[in-house]
Amino acid sequence: MKSIASIAIFLLTPFLLQAQVVFKTLVPQQPVVAGESFQVQYIFREAVKITNFKAPSFAHFRFVSGPNQYSGSVATARGEKPLMNFVYTLEAIKPGRFMIPGAIATVNGKSIRSTDVTIDVISKERTSKLVDRNSASTNSDDVLQPGEDPYKKIRQNLLLKVMVDRSVCFVGEPVLATFKLYSRLESKSDIIKNPGFYGFTVYDMINLADKQLTTENIDGKIFEVHTIRKVQLYPLQAGSFNIDAMEVMNKVEFSRITARKKTEQEIAEDLLTNNDENKNKRNTELVEMNMRTEPVMIIVKPIPEKNRPVVYNGAVGSFSISASAVKNRVAKNEEGIFEITVSGNGNFTQLNTPVVEWPVGMEGFAPVILDSLDKTKLPLSGCRKFRYAFICSKPGQYQVQPVSFSFLDPGKKAYKTVSTPAVVVEISNEEKRDTIIAGKKVSIADTNDRASRVAAGIIISLVIIILTYWITYRSKPVSIKTKEIATIPTVDEVLTPARQAANLPDTEFFSILHRSVWEYMGARLGLEGSRMNKDDLVIKLQKQGVEGDIVLMLQKILMDCEAGMFTAVNLSINKDTMLMETKIALESINKKLF
């Protein structure tokens, strides 16, 4: 008998589950105003599996957006029950009473339909009369009743949160930090302080310009959710580091009447002013309130020493490696290209340059680094290419030995080493001659072809013209960007104007420091005009073999300067510390270059 009862319960379970499912259509209970938007919600409660959801055509209304889908749970006497919601935004076109048809969906394998509902649309002329009649019984979140505390209402309906996907990680293992503003109010919010991410390399995935807006259910209330910022943080060293607070100033507009349009939330940087136009609106009250996220501590563990490979260079993630010569057969003295590609996912931009053991007779140079990364993925996904130029003067076959690459797999907490195959390059008897043009080697084919000799003659003539111009020009007084190396000021001399400006407003200090760094690097590296940009600067430094952490330090200094120059955000930067970091970076680069 027990077996028969068990089988019966098993067979009846789908029908019992189906009987518990609630599928209903929800629209505003109060009339909506013609020309304004409102939301239609299709709500599933206790549905296990939902497929083939189909919304009606919404005749008599203008479609605005949707569906916005969210899932969550709702507390009942029997515990938490699953909840799913499909939300559409429509615009009322003309006054009247209209039907909103139910939607159709397959729930737990059976097709069901939500209820039809009606909605009243009124003209703007009738709005004030309807408001007066219903004001006593309405208590909307964006309506302030007599004696009600506006600050308490803001705290309940406007939330600023920061979420991280982990609080403990290894050096080089990414942490995902997301800052969100949850709103049920009509408000304008201004970011007055962005968080600091000291101790991390930062890569933005989403920011305000992306205007990412979703909805979420919190304790049975639907909130509009604005993603303010979403970043990947790659720790640079072991220790405990805080993700500083983000601070936002909000101006919330409450109504003293009950007929309201759809609540709106606007968020930006440096948006709000003291002469906010909302202060003059009738039947409204404007309330200002600051809120901030709590600092979040991230504990960064050191890379494990046990079984650490000798060739390990700080890579954390999952990678593969390959190597090849762009041309496997090159002429004597012709510049060849040997390329190493690291693919996978992890802390790409913290990778050090792989060490290549060049065969005897072949000379290799520092690589150019090319990235192809998808910054929307966590961790960074894609590949990094290291392109090494090489040259050889003797014909024959040369073998570039395998290159080993080690990384830490944080999931397995274990190291793995991968290697490239050996690459064979043939140097032919064809001769290449090297001509020096402005300090750069240019290969000219050694051939008896008359056209090649004419081309060589033209190049030599150009060299003579360039050298003549350079010798003449160098004798003239010039700015720091074109001075001879011997006359370029020291690092301390370069930073003197910024030190003297430390007590000036932040905008002036950062502007002076930014200009000083660029003038110095432009003179050292020969950058000028359109080439005075961070991408060209990084490429130049990498070609000169400057260490990756120094390049990252200089990039961060320039970005902090630009943020201080062009935004009103309080960066909370210690100027003395920044000057010291700038001195260390410039002196390190100076030693590498000269």
Solvent accessible surface area in square Angstrom, and as a share of the most:
residue,aa,sasa,rsa
1,M,186,0.83
2,K,178,0.75
3,S,78,0.50
4,I,114,0.58
5,A,51,0.39
6,S,68,0.44
7,I,103,0.52
8,A,42,0.33
9,I,112,0.57
10,F,152,0.63
11,L,109,0.54
12,L,96,0.48
13,T,51,0.30
14,P,70,0.44
15,F,144,0.60
16,L,101,0.50
17,L,66,0.33
18,Q,30,0.14
19,A,85,0.66
20,Q,79,0.35
21,V,20,0.12
22,V,60,0.35
23,F,20,0.08
24,K,71,0.30
25,T,7,0.04
26,L,64,0.32
27,V,17,0.10
28,P,50,0.32
29,Q,164,0.73
30,Q,61,0.27
31,P,37,0.23
32,V,16,0.09
33,V,17,0.10
34,A,15,0.12
35,G,44,0.42
36,E,51,0.23
37,S,34,0.22
38,F,8,0.03
39,Q,44,0.19
40,V,0,0.00
41,Q,32,0.14
42,Y,0,0.00
43,I,17,0.08
44,F,1,0.00
45,R,74,0.27
46,E,20,0.09
47,A,15,0.12
48,V,104,0.60
49,K,129,0.55
50,I,39,0.20
51,T,54,0.31
52,N,102,0.53
53,F,43,0.18
54,K,136,0.58
55,A,37,0.29
56,P,28,0.17
57,S,104,0.67
58,F,13,0.05
59,A,60,0.47
60,H,105,0.47
61,F,17,0.07
62,R,123,0.45
63,F,109,0.46
64,V,76,0.44
65,S,46,0.30
66,G,29,0.28
67,P,70,0.44
68,N,57,0.29
69,Q,105,0.47
70,Y,15,0.06
71,S,76,0.49
72,G,34,0.33
73,S,55,0.35
74,V,31,0.18
75,A,77,0.60
76,T,49,0.28
77,A,117,0.90
78,R,156,0.57
79,G,35,0.34
80,E,116,0.52
81,K,41,0.17
82,P,70,0.44
83,L,14,0.07
84,M,48,0.21
85,N,0,0.00
86,F,17,0.07
87,V,1,0.00
88,Y,16,0.06
89,T,10,0.06
90,L,0,0.00
91,E,41,0.18
92,A,0,0.00
93,I,84,0.43
94,K,109,0.46
95,P,69,0.43
96,G,33,0.32
97,R,172,0.63
98,F,24,0.10
99,M,104,0.46
100,I,0,0.00
101,P,29,0.18
102,G,4,0.04
103,A,0,0.00
104,I,78,0.39
105,A,1,0.01
106,T,29,0.17
107,V,0,0.00
108,N,36,0.19
109,G,69,0.66
110,K,120,0.51
111,S,75,0.48
112,I,35,0.18
113,R,126,0.46
114,S,3,0.02
115,T,78,0.45
116,D,66,0.34
117,V,31,0.18
118,T,79,0.46
119,I,5,0.03
120,D,49,0.25
121,V,4,0.02
122,I,8,0.04
123,S,26,0.17
124,K,134,0.57
125,E,138,0.62
126,R,133,0.48
127,T,26,0.15
128,S,72,0.46
129,K,147,0.62
130,L,17,0.08
131,V,5,0.03
132,D,110,0.57
133,R,162,0.59
134,N,41,0.21
135,S,43,0.28
136,A,107,0.83
137,S,102,0.66
138,T,22,0.13
139,N,110,0.57
140,S,41,0.26
141,D,27,0.14
142,D,4,0.02
143,V,2,0.01
144,L,4,0.02
145,Q,45,0.20
146,P,122,0.77
147,G,90,0.86
148,E,57,0.26
149,D,68,0.35
150,P,23,0.15
151,Y,98,0.37
152,K,107,0.46
153,K,13,0.05
154,I,0,0.00
155,R,129,0.47
156,Q,95,0.42
157,N,1,0.00
158,L,2,0.01
159,L,42,0.21
160,L,21,0.10
161,K,77,0.33
162,V,27,0.16
163,M,75,0.34
164,V,43,0.25
165,D,69,0.36
166,R,84,0.31
167,S,55,0.36
168,V,71,0.41
169,C,2,0.01
170,F,15,0.06
171,V,29,0.17
172,G,1,0.01
173,E,15,0.07
174,P,9,0.06
175,V,0,0.00
176,L,33,0.16
177,A,0,0.00
178,T,15,0.09
179,F,0,0.00
180,K,41,0.17
181,L,0,0.00
182,Y,7,0.03
183,S,3,0.02
184,R,61,0.22
185,L,2,0.01
186,E,18,0.08
187,S,5,0.03
188,K,52,0.22
189,S,0,0.00
190,D,7,0.04
191,I,7,0.04
192,I,56,0.29
193,K,30,0.13
194,N,31,0.16
195,P,10,0.06
196,G,12,0.11
197,F,15,0.06
198,Y,90,0.34
199,G,21,0.20
200,F,5,0.02
201,T,17,0.10
202,V,49,0.28
203,Y,30,0.11
204,D,58,0.30
205,M,33,0.15
206,I,25,0.13
207,N,62,0.32
208,L,38,0.19
209,A,87,0.67
210,D,82,0.43
211,K,170,0.72
212,Q,75,0.33
213,L,90,0.45
214,T,64,0.37
215,T,11,0.07
216,E,53,0.24
217,N,27,0.14
218,I,40,0.20
219,D,141,0.73
220,G,46,0.44
221,K,75,0.32
222,I,37,0.19
223,F,4,0.02
224,E,31,0.14
225,V,1,0.01
226,H,24,0.11
227,T,9,0.05
228,I,3,0.02
229,R,48,0.17
230,K,50,0.21
231,V,0,0.00
232,Q,0,0.00
233,L,0,0.00
234,Y,2,0.01
235,P,0,0.00
236,L,88,0.44
237,Q,110,0.49
238,A,43,0.34
239,G,32,0.31
240,S,71,0.46
241,F,35,0.15
242,N,69,0.35
243,I,1,0.01
244,D,41,0.21
245,A,3,0.03
246,M,0,0.00
247,E,37,0.17
248,V,0,0.00
249,M,45,0.20
250,N,0,0.00
251,K,7,0.03
252,V,0,0.00
253,E,10,0.05
254,F,0,0.00
255,S,1,0.01
256,R,112,0.41
257,I,60,0.30
258,T,7,0.04
259,A,30,0.23
260,R,63,0.23
261,K,89,0.38
262,K,60,0.25
263,T,35,0.20
264,E,95,0.43
265,Q,20,0.09
266,E,77,0.35
267,I,25,0.12
268,A,27,0.21
269,E,75,0.34
270,D,100,0.52
271,L,56,0.28
272,L,20,0.10
273,T,85,0.50
274,N,134,0.69
275,N,137,0.70
276,D,13,0.07
277,E,122,0.55
278,N,15,0.08
279,K,109,0.46
280,N,132,0.68
281,K,93,0.40
282,R,206,0.75
283,N,77,0.40
284,T,35,0.20
285,E,55,0.25
286,L,39,0.19
287,V,8,0.05
288,E,79,0.35
289,M,33,0.15
290,N,76,0.39
291,M,28,0.13
292,R,132,0.48
293,T,5,0.03
294,E,129,0.58
295,P,72,0.45
296,V,31,0.18
297,M,104,0.47
298,I,0,0.00
299,I,79,0.40
300,V,5,0.03
301,K,69,0.29
302,P,89,0.56
303,I,22,0.11
304,P,41,0.26
305,E,129,0.58
306,K,164,0.69
307,N,121,0.62
308,R,103,0.38
309,P,31,0.20
310,V,155,0.89
311,V,74,0.43
312,Y,20,0.07
313,N,33,0.17
314,G,28,0.27
315,A,0,0.00
316,V,1,0.01
317,G,8,0.07
318,S,56,0.36
319,F,12,0.05
320,S,61,0.39
321,I,19,0.10
322,S,60,0.39
323,A,14,0.11
324,S,59,0.38
325,A,9,0.07
326,V,85,0.49
327,K,101,0.43
328,N,84,0.43
329,R,142,0.52
330,V,4,0.03
331,A,3,0.03
332,K,39,0.16
333,N,33,0.17
334,E,30,0.14
335,E,102,0.46
336,G,3,0.03
337,I,36,0.18
338,F,2,0.01
339,E,25,0.11
340,I,0,0.00
341,T,19,0.11
342,V,0,0.00
343,S,38,0.25
344,G,26,0.25
345,N,55,0.28
346,G,0,0.00
347,N,2,0.01
348,F,0,0.00
349,T,26,0.15
350,Q,34,0.15
351,L,10,0.05
352,N,75,0.39
353,T,58,0.34
354,P,11,0.07
355,V,124,0.71
356,V,16,0.09
357,E,121,0.54
358,W,60,0.21
359,P,28,0.17
360,V,148,0.85
361,G,46,0.44
362,M,11,0.05
363,E,96,0.43
364,G,23,0.22
365,F,85,0.35
366,A,43,0.33
367,P,9,0.06
368,V,39,0.22
369,I,23,0.12
370,L,80,0.40
371,D,68,0.35
372,S,72,0.46
373,L,41,0.20
374,D,54,0.28
375,K,91,0.39
376,T,92,0.54
377,K,108,0.46
378,L,59,0.29
379,P,35,0.22
380,L,0,0.00
381,S,35,0.23
382,G,28,0.27
383,C,27,0.16
384,R,13,0.05
385,K,65,0.28
386,F,1,0.01
387,R,74,0.27
388,Y,9,0.04
389,A,20,0.16
390,F,2,0.01
391,I,21,0.10
392,C,3,0.02
393,S,65,0.42
394,K,137,0.58
395,P,61,0.39
396,G,32,0.30
397,Q,138,0.61
398,Y,28,0.11
399,Q,84,0.37
400,V,2,0.01
401,Q,79,0.35
402,P,68,0.42
403,V,4,0.03
404,S,49,0.31
405,F,5,0.02
406,S,0,0.00
407,F,5,0.02
408,L,0,0.00
409,D,33,0.17
410,P,32,0.20
411,G,70,0.67
412,K,158,0.67
413,K,132,0.56
414,A,48,0.37
415,Y,38,0.14
416,K,117,0.50
417,T,67,0.39
418,V,31,0.18
419,S,63,0.41
420,T,6,0.03
421,P,90,0.57
422,A,41,0.31
423,V,12,0.07
424,V,67,0.39
425,V,0,0.00
426,E,64,0.29
427,I,4,0.02
428,S,7,0.04
429,N,118,0.60
430,E,92,0.41
431,E,53,0.24
432,K,30,0.13
433,R,121,0.44
434,D,55,0.29
435,T,30,0.18
436,I,100,0.51
437,I,37,0.19
438,A,80,0.62
439,G,74,0.71
440,K,147,0.62
441,K,102,0.43
442,V,49,0.28
443,S,48,0.31
444,I,20,0.10
445,A,40,0.31
446,D,68,0.35
447,T,57,0.33
448,N,138,0.71
449,D,74,0.38
450,R,183,0.67
451,A,71,0.55
452,S,35,0.23
453,R,134,0.49
454,V,84,0.48
455,A,48,0.37
456,A,11,0.08
457,G,36,0.34
458,I,99,0.50
459,I,47,0.24
460,I,89,0.45
461,S,55,0.35
462,L,93,0.46
463,V,18,0.10
464,I,106,0.54
465,I,108,0.55
466,I,73,0.37
467,L,78,0.39
468,T,80,0.47
469,Y,141,0.54
470,W,123,0.43
471,I,105,0.53
472,T,75,0.44
473,Y,80,0.31
474,R,108,0.39
475,S,92,0.59
476,K,111,0.47
477,P,138,0.87
478,V,41,0.23
479,S,69,0.45
480,I,28,0.14
481,K,80,0.34
482,T,50,0.29
483,K,75,0.32
484,E,66,0.30
485,I,76,0.38
486,A,100,0.77
487,T,83,0.48
488,I,14,0.07
489,P,33,0.21
490,T,81,0.47
491,V,9,0.05
492,D,64,0.33
493,E,101,0.45
494,V,10,0.06
495,L,0,0.00
496,T,53,0.31
497,P,61,0.38
498,A,0,0.00
499,R,95,0.35
500,Q,138,0.61
501,A,3,0.02
502,A,24,0.19
503,N,152,0.78
504,L,77,0.38
505,P,84,0.53
506,D,76,0.39
507,T,75,0.44
508,E,83,0.37
509,F,0,0.00
510,F,6,0.02
511,S,34,0.22
512,I,33,0.17
513,L,0,0.00
514,H,30,0.14
515,R,126,0.46
516,S,14,0.09
517,V,0,0.00
518,W,24,0.09
519,E,51,0.23
520,Y,2,0.01
521,M,0,0.00
522,G,0,0.00
523,A,12,0.09
524,R,33,0.12
525,L,16,0.08
526,G,46,0.44
527,L,1,0.00
528,E,98,0.44
529,G,64,0.61
530,S,106,0.69
531,R,107,0.39
532,M,44,0.20
533,N,55,0.28
534,K,56,0.24
535,D,108,0.56
536,D,40,0.21
537,L,2,0.01
538,V,21,0.12
539,I,63,0.32
540,K,57,0.24
541,L,1,0.01
542,Q,33,0.15
543,K,99,0.42
544,Q,88,0.39
545,G,31,0.30
546,V,9,0.05
547,E,90,0.40
548,G,39,0.37
549,D,95,0.49
550,I,18,0.09
551,V,6,0.04
552,L,37,0.18
553,M,59,0.26
554,L,1,0.00
555,Q,48,0.22
556,K,76,0.32
557,I,3,0.02
558,L,0,0.00
559,M,101,0.45
560,D,28,0.15
561,C,0,0.00
562,E,44,0.20
563,A,31,0.24
564,G,7,0.06
565,M,40,0.18
566,F,150,0.62
567,T,66,0.38
568,A,75,0.58
569,V,18,0.10
570,N,83,0.42
571,L,39,0.19
572,S,62,0.40
573,I,39,0.20
574,N,94,0.48
575,K,39,0.16
576,D,103,0.53
577,T,71,0.41
578,M,5,0.02
579,L,12,0.06
580,M,112,0.50
581,E,66,0.30
582,T,0,0.00
583,K,52,0.22
584,I,80,0.40
585,A,0,0.00
586,L,0,0.00
587,E,60,0.27
588,S,34,0.22
589,I,1,0.00
590,N,40,0.20
591,K,160,0.68
592,K,95,0.40
593,L,30,0.15
594,F,122,0.51
